[in-house]
Amino acid sequence: MKPPLPCERGDSFELGAFLSAAALETAGIGEPGVWFWVDVDADGRLVGSVGLELAGKDALIRGLAVSPGLRGNGRGTELARFALTEASAQGATRAWCVGRASGFSERLGFAPVGTSEATDILADTHLVRSLAASGLLRYETAWSRPLPAPPA
């Protein structure tokens, strides 16, 4: 499969609508320090996304979504692995997920951690600030995994 495309600032509206339709947080889209990549189909429609926010040496993987009709073909896993590789390339040594997709996260090597531990470390990310402000953070679960050093 082809690598995802970087989401440009002008794509923020379409990405926001895609994430909202998947019931995912849109805070920080288009802001400095928040990166998103997207998949598009042959007609140019957005069909997949993944995002990354850094907090020092910690990386928050977020906004992972695949259009309903395309789920189950491994593209979500590929998008997540792409983001993990990007995080490592940017110097992150640990990756975090905050959300509800436990089985998926665990298949990617993430282990459950206390949500308070994750939110303390990721407190300055757009995602965690937004979830905390909305009161939704208490419903989320967190996972973490070490990242390998980037290839030399």
C-alpha positions, 0 to 999 in steps of 0.5 A, spaced: 500 500 500 502 507 498 504 511 504 499 516 507 500 523 504 502 529 509 495 533 511 496 540 509 493 546 513 488 547 507 486 540 508 484 541 515 476 542 514 476 536 510 480 532 515 476 535 521 469 532 518 472 525 517 475 525 524 468 528 527 464 522 523 469 517 526 467 520 533 475 522 534 477 529 537 479 534 532 483 539 537 489 542 534 488 540 527 493 545 523 496 547 529 504 547 529 507 541 532 501 537 530 502 532 524 497 528 520 497 524 514 491 522 510 489 516 505 485 518 499 482 514 494 482 514 486 477 520 486 481 524 491 476 523 497 479 522 504 479 515 506 484 514 512 488 518 517 493 518 523 496 524 527 502 525 531 503 530 537 510 530 541 511 532 548 518 532 549 521 524 548 513 522 548 509 521 542 501 521 542 498 517 536 492 520 535 486 521 529 487 514 527 481 512 522 479 508 516 473 509 512 468 504 514 467 500 508 475 499 508 476 497 515 479 490 516 484 490 510 490 492 515 490 499 513 489 502 520 495 497 522 499 500 516 497 507 518 499 506 525 506 503 524 507 509 519 506 514 525 510 510 530 516 510 525 515 518 524 515 519 531 521 515 532 524 519 526 523 525 530 526 523 536 521 520 540 522 514 545 515 512 547 509 512 544 502 513 547 495 512 545 489 515 549 482 512 546 477 506 546 481 501 541 484 496 546 485 490 542 487 494 536 492 498 540 495 491 544 496 488 537 501 494 535 505 492 542 502 497 546 500 495 554 495 498 558 497 504 563 494 508 567 490 514 564 493 519 569 500 517 568 499 518 560 495 525 561 500 527 566 506 526 561 501 528 555 498 534 559 500 539 554 498 536 547 492 539 544 488 532 544 489 531 552 487 538 553 481 538 549 479 531 552 480 534 559 476 541 558 470 537 555 470 532 561 471 526 556 478 524 559 475 520 564 472 515 559 478 514 555 483 508 556 491 509 555 496 505 552 504 506 552 510 502 548 517 504 547 519 506 540 526 503 537 531 508 535 531 510 528 535 506 523 542 510 522 
